[in-house]
């Protein structure tokens, strides 16, 4: 997903099981909260981190990360 208008990231906190793989792929964008659930640190995501966030979303074992173009908002 390549966008010129920016990339928005959302974590489904109900689906997230705290595997933390998103932190492996995009530690600048994700962190874990006190409930061991992923949270988004940067929204929208800067262009240089799009590939990392796409990898994080693609490798989430429970598909809890949703990406969308800001232009589509």
Secondary structure by P-SEA (a helix, b strand, c coil): cccccbbbbbbcccccccccccccccccccccccccbbbbccccccccaaaaaaaaaaacccccbbbbbcccc
